[in-house]
Amino acid sequence: MSNLHHTTNQLCFSVIGHAMTVLFIGLVAGVFLIFSLLDAVTLWPLPAWEVTIPGSTRGWQAAHVGGILNGVMIAAGALLMAKLQLEGKPARWVGWGLIITGWANTVFYWAGNFAQNRGLSVSATPFGEGDLAGAIAFLGGGVGMLFTFVAIALLGRRAFELAGQAANTFDS
């Protein structure tokens, strides 16, 4: 096995590890979603502790579902890297792009849940005024979005390259 192939496999495994961590954090957000819906921390058979969970039920739902879907997307991207035999600089862009995507989106969902404006801007939105949590969510999510586009475009380009090579092989 070439050193380049070993490096790509190592990166794929690292991406999967980050994906599962992002997914796990999404599952934790689901626990906060339950507590938010109930306005209490309930861990049967212990008595319920009536508390106000910071953030909103909508925000915890987004962090829960978004975290799970981001983890699955990133893990699928890592598997596609291997299947598409992505190597070298494109593999590094895709691998690190997916890792950045996962963490940027996690920051977006969690910080956006505490932001008055849902993290959709650094300044005021129809949902509320801008604040530090909103700025962190928006800037983190925006950076992550750029890396997501690059990673997905590179995976798509490689798939079409391989499809073209397969068609040329078939025509011969």
N, C-alpha and C positions, 0 to 999 in steps of 0.2 A: 504494500500500500504506500503510495507516495506521501510525502510530508504535507503537500497541499491538500490531498484528500483527507488526511488525518486532521488537519487544522479545520477544514470545513465540517467534518463530523463533530469535532469538539465544539464548534460554534453552534451547530444545530442542537446539540445536547444542552448547551448553555441557554439557548433561546427557549427550549422546552422547559427548563428549570424556572426561568423567569416567567414563562406563561403560566405554569402551575402556581407560582407564588401570587401572580395577579389574580388568577381564578380563585385561590384560597381567600384573598382579601375581599373578593366579590361575595364569597360565601359568608364571611364575617359581616359584611354589610347587610346580608339577609337576616342575621340575628338582630342587628340594630333596627331593621325594618319591622320585625315582629315587635320589639320593645316599643318602637315609635307608634305602631298601630294600637298597642294596648295601653300606652302611657304608663308603662310599668316594666320593671325587670322581673320576669317570672321564670324561675328555675325550679320546676316541680321536683321534689315535694316541699321545697322551701317556701315560706310565705312570700308573696309578691311585694316588691318594693316600688311604691308609687313614685315615679320620677318623671321629669320631663326630659326626653331625649333631645339633645340639640339637633338642629337640622330639621328637615321636613320629611314626612312620609314619602312624598314624591321624590325627594332627593335620595332617600335610602333605597327606594325602589330602583332608581336609575343607577346608583352605585352597585347594587346587587346584580341586576341584570347586565349592566354594562361591563362589570368586572368579569362575570362569567363568560360573556360573549367575547370580550377582548382576550381572555385566556385561551379560549378555544381557537379564535382567529390566529393568534400568535403561534400556538402549537401547530396548527395546520400549515402556517407559513413555513415553519421549521421543517416539517415533513415534506413540503413542496420543494424546499431548498435541496433536500437530499434526492428526491425523486427526479428533479430537473437537473441534477448533477451540477449545481451552481458552485463555482469555485472562484478563488481570487478576489479581486476588488468587488465585483458584483455580489459575491457571497457575504463579504464584510458589510457592504451597504445594506443588504437585505437583513442580515442577522442583527446588526446593531440597530437598524431602523425599526425592526419589530420589537426589540427590547425597549427602545426609547418610546415607541408607540404604547406599549403596555403600561409603563410607568407614568408617562405623560397623561394618558387617559385616566389612570387611577387617581392621579393628583387632581385632574379636572373634575371627576365625579365627586371626590371627597371634599375638596375646597369649594366647589360649586354648591354643594349642599349647605355650606355654612355662609355663603355669600348672599347679600341682599339681592343682587342682580342675577343670581343663578350662575355666575361665572361666564356670562355670554359677552362681556365687554370689560374693559378697564374702567369705563365710565358708566353713567346711569343707563338703564334700559327700561322698557315698560314694566319690568318686574321689580325694579328697585334701584337704589343708588349704588354707585361703585364703591368698593371697599377693598381692603387688602386681600381677603379671601377670594373675592371676585377677580382681582388682578392676577393672583397666583393661578387660579383655575384657567382663566382665559389665556394667559401667556404660556402656561404649561401645555394646555390642550392645543393651542395654535402651533407650537413647535412640534408637538407630537404628530399633528395632522400632516405637516410637510414631510416628515420621515415616513409616515404611513403611505402617502402617495408615491414616494420614491420606491419604497420596498415593493409595493404591489405592482407598480409599473415594471420594475426589473424582473419580477417573477413572471408577469405576463409576457414580456419580451422574450425571455428565455424559453417559455413554453412554445411560442410561435416559431422561434429558431429551431427547436427540436422537431416541431411539426413539419417545418420546411425540409429539414434533413431527412425525416422519415418519408416524406412524399418523394424526394429525389431518389432515395434508395429504392422505393417501390417502383418508380418509373424506369429504373435501369434494367 
